């Protein structure tokens, strides 16, 4: 893969205010209104906000209470991850009509390398326009797209195009687009790094261009070399369709802080079930587990464990989570959120084989397969553990976070 | 209580029990050693309630009695003392005084009465086993024991007495669920009810048994007492609680007849494996073993480092087959073999492979393949 800016056509597709747009689609009376998706008014965090809420200064990631203070008229809706995932599958299926080289970045965002289909389908802009048209016509949802010679520029272009727009950066226009940009827009430059760069007098990409590669490397190591290239619009990363999933997690913020360890254990069982099912669906198993606890004062703790053998069953994941729970202050301090993350994902078919096959293990695996099939056909509520049935007084989750953690 | 003993003897005695005392210190007295003086000898006892050891040594006992002090501290002190005689005496309130040359130590112990009960094992039926044989059997199986504490029934070695084709055999089997080692030797007069059924000796007990088996040539006496194995040799008694669990049906996983049989020079195989293991993945340690007529190729690759390949001439005329194995498992087996050549038998890359010495039909190791 070369670093030149001329030999590829990459499209970055990004749904506009995805969760909020789906809600507006499903409830037409909300069209044109400020919609905040994310859970309870008092305790949640904004997962997505419709464009009508943005002029008020509302952003995703903001505490719901703060968002409502800024935009009191907004409609607050809970996250319906399953529905979004369903729509996401439809969106990606449209993408796949235009390229085989698709790199999903999240539930509503992907890179498409269309270099190989230009002759067949027309220019990058034409393809992007067709995709946007299909998503609008077939699904009724707004989507923005950026077309450029590499991933870095394509993503910048789609950001610039939002909402509901399309922008192409041609090879000859890279500098005109890039140089005036704020340094914080560069890929890999977060808040902390932006501050460091500003301290050196680098506020815009044009300022960065004045630096020599050696000087940047000396200050920032490998990152420095990348900054040097990005400042020139160079990004050699290929679109990688086989992007490995690095972790699978589920976390929940509760409608009230939990103090009863029994209730917390129950919530963890539900989370263990979710991650176990998702890891199985990917055909993977986990060698590592991380338990995340957020106390009422927002301080966060995490505890991790390494499995001896790849784990993919809810019970085992739950047992380990409970073991890790003993090493926290759960029960003593009120808990706002718990989460389970599976890490070090491996293919369980690979690796060391077992000498003894345990008939009990085989039977359990058959049972799990059967339940997975039932839930695939009839939804995740088709079968449930009795302890996870929602009864009176059970704690509702105000916000479900999920993480495909690429 | 007061006695005087050669520092050399005392140091050896204390060294022997260091592996037994409880290190986690959950029950303080279990990290102590009990010393009892009477009639010209001292008796030294340590236990973690799973494995216990008691041994007696000659000493000049001026006053009988017993004390208990930290096994580790006492060992550290005696280790630093000059050669010569050490005098140890009990004082009031569990204090102990140690004198050697011009050095004087006062250390505090615990009440000796609170030391856990150590059963008297003089009576009962014992069978006699030659130390050399036991030491050899343990060396050739111990490496296959599981270190995964959740697999408690595999945390030890299975001892069984069997009759096979008119031979009385003592059979030892160890497995961690991925590989297995089995050895059996003809031993007369080793019948006992417990051994006929089969018992699992715990891992920690195996280490202690191996140590005393290697100490001298005199026979080991083995008996059983309420779910404990009692081992006696010279002046030493070891008691270990047998693992309370079912040993898996290992006979099922021992391949009966496999068509692909290779005769391989052991030393060459061992060293080639060690070289190839360097580039195997850190986690899996997997290497690929390729059998071709007259030739064995071992290869490894590591996406972060590179790859390696080596081949050696072997005696093989079967069809070509490639199987992944954990190099550590193969090395463990080859390391305890003594003969010049080993036999490797395989069926396919899903079934266990078996390694045996060319001449010895009573020693075999089974390894489950890896999918690389």
Interface residues (C-beta under 8 A of the other chain):
Chain A: X308 X349 X350 X351 X352 X353 X354 X355 X356
Chain B: X148 X150 X175 X177 X178 X179 X180 X248 X252 X253 X284 X286 X326 X350 X352 X366 X368 X369 X370 X371 X372
